[in-house]
Amino acid sequence: MSMRRPSFKRLVEIIVAFTKMGFMTFGGGFAMIPLISEELVEKKQWLDQEKLLETIAVAQALPGSLSINISVLVGYEVADVAGALAAVVGAALPPFSTIMLLAAFFGMFQNNPVVDAAFKGVRCAVVALIWNAGLGTAKTTVKDPFSMAIFAFTIVVMMFTSLNPAVLIVFLAMIGVGAVAVRSWRERREFSQMRRGKEGQNGTY
């Protein structure tokens, strides 16, 4: 649900939301997904789960940083081009400021066992958060045999092959288009058969 001509207040809200998520994100772009789901889908209701899934799929297929890609696409969906720019500013501010701060004090933290242990704990927590967000999203999207088959196929491919996720997304998109085309063809054929049957019945009277 894209909101055209966003107000200044809405743009500030987008910057604040993505800045907040940026400071809470550890472990790469995927770690951002549960935060987006909670902040933008559940709390602010700027997106729904299906639109968020579509956005993540497109972001994964594009080159560049996943977190920035997600920010651009989500920001655009919420408030057009201005929203995309606001989201990028908000998402880029935390890592930029953190890196600048760490660069100034890098010598103090380098090879510090306490810092290393802290980041190990954070990485484990990130995995759990992503898993929880994935389960919650699956409940709303994996509902029919076709989506279940795609879901299972994706898990198997990602676990046992080194296929690029972007290639897999494009392939599954083609499968989805083909499935819709087949379904549409069947519906047209059934409708045509029903119409011919009715015409035949009318001709007997």
Beta strands, then each sheet from edge to edge (+ up, - down):
end
